[in-house]
């Protein structure tokens, strides 16, 4: 299995912090944001990793991460997303890198407490299709929300005003190689983007999408409140942390 970290976008919700840099280069406690999803993949046993980025700060990723030696990697792969085509559009750029293998995709602003290795192993046993990780949250309307019935996901709605559950779709996805064929059939949403929710719903329509509930805490870091929350979570998870 290969790993793809999606780290493009303008980060408009974090403006003006993102006026001169990519949001995934911003600090979360004591490390750049992009470090966390890379480490999540490595801790799950995935060591063949590509970074998808864009904008004017793309070169800064190479300067920061180089070939991945700080993570114990032999190399990191990079590709560039032009414009703002959405998550599925960014993932589309990973087809050549995947080379027919299954992939674990993680959004560059997602930070988790626990290892996702069990989910990697579950998906490998699944033998194809897709798998998503869910987390129960209080502000589900900010995310894609899973509708559950009889232990299955029967639909996903993007940023619903009236969520059908409190289970948010986290930014961690597992796909077989058919994901790229599905992306090629997508049409832009009302936001003008190719939506990852449409990809997931395509797998649901085939009856080939499973889910697990993520262990431990999870947060994105794409807004000011969630960026602060991520820093607090990380601080408290450090072994040297002592409450004043």
Protein Blocks (a to p, Z undefined) as FASTA:
>chain_A
ZZdddfedjhlmmccklmmbcfklpcehjacfklmmmmmmmmnopabdcdddedjklmmm
mmmnmnommnopabdcddddehjebjklmmmmmmmmnnopacddddfkbccfbdcklmmm
mmmmnopajdddddddfklmlpccdddeehiafbdcehifbdcbfbdcdfbdcddfklmm
mmmmpccdfkopacfklmmmmmmmnopaccdddehjdddfkbfklmmmmmmmmmmmpmkl
ccZZ
